[in-house]
Amino acid sequence: MLYGAKHPASAPSRVGFIVGKNVGNAVTRNLVKRRLRQVAAGWVAANPCGYDVVVRALPPAGEADWPTLRKDLLACLGTVERKLGRSDQAEQEGGVS
């Protein structure tokens, strides 16, 4: 699950993580966080300014393998980026989406 907000282009992009106990034991939760951080670091490098994103890991993340977790997070980040980009365009054009 992802929550995102667009900020002025001068503000650096930030990504936060919520990985609750329902994901697994401490070892599993830390593994999920490390993997999510790795993917998010690449995304932030491509989008260094303007976004705040919070990633909430759901229970299936504890059982997901690395390629699946990476694919899912990148898909979610892409969706948030498109939706926030669309809302920016609507504001610039004077409309609301």
C-alpha positions in Angstrom: 0.0 0.0 0.0 1.4 3.4 -0.9 0.5 7.0 0.0 2.0 9.8 -1.9 2.1 13.6 -2.0 3.6 16.1 -4.4 5.7 19.0 -3.1 7.4 21.9 -4.7 10.2 20.9 -7.1 12.8 22.4 -4.6 11.8 20.0 -1.8 13.8 16.7 -1.9 11.9 13.4 -2.4 11.5 11.3 0.7 10.3 7.7 1.2 9.2 6.3 4.5 8.3 2.7 5.5 5.7 1.1 7.8 6.4 -2.6 8.3 4.2 -4.0 11.1 4.4 -7.2 13.1 1.8 -8.8 10.9 4.5 -9.0 8.1 6.5 -11.5 10.2 9.1 -11.8 12.9 11.9 -9.2 13.3 14.2 -10.9 10.9 11.5 -10.9 8.2 10.5 -7.4 8.8 14.0 -6.1 8.6 14.6 -8.1 5.4 11.5 -6.5 3.9 12.6 -3.0 4.9 16.1 -3.5 3.4 14.6 -4.7 0.1 12.1 -1.8 0.0 14.9 0.7 0.8 17.0 -0.6 -2.0 14.2 -0.2 -4.6 13.2 3.2 -3.2 16.8 4.5 -3.4 16.8 3.8 -7.1 13.4 5.6 -7.5 14.6 8.6 -5.5 17.7 8.8 -7.6 15.4 9.1 -10.7 13.0 11.5 -8.9 15.3 13.5 -6.6 12.8 16.3 -5.9 9.1 16.9 -5.3 7.7 13.7 -3.8 6.8 12.4 -0.3 5.9 8.7 -0.3 5.0 6.3 2.5 5.1 2.6 1.8 3.1 0.3 4.1 4.1 -3.3 3.7 1.2 -5.7 3.9 1.5 -9.3 5.3 2.2 -10.9 1.9 5.4 -8.8 1.6 7.0 -11.1 4.3 6.6 -14.1 2.0 7.4 -12.4 -1.3 10.7 -13.0 -3.1 13.0 -10.2 -4.1 11.9 -9.9 -7.8 8.2 -9.9 -6.8 8.6 -7.3 -4.1 10.7 -5.1 -6.5 8.2 -5.4 -9.3 5.2 -4.6 -7.1 6.9 -1.5 -5.4 8.1 -0.1 -8.8 4.5 -0.6 -10.2 3.0 1.2 -7.2 5.6 4.1 -7.4 4.9 4.5 -11.1 1.1 4.7 -10.4 1.6 7.3 -7.7 3.9 9.3 -9.9 1.4 9.2 -12.8 -1.5 10.2 -10.6 0.4 13.0 -8.9 1.7 14.2 -12.3 -1.9 14.2 -13.7 -3.1 16.3 -10.7 -0.3 18.8 -11.2 -1.2 19.2 -14.9 -4.9 19.7 -14.0 -3.9 22.4 -11.5 -1.7 24.2 -14.0 -4.5 24.1 -16.6 -7.1 25.3 -14.0 -9.1 22.1 -13.9 -9.6 19.5 -11.2 -9.2 15.8 -11.9 
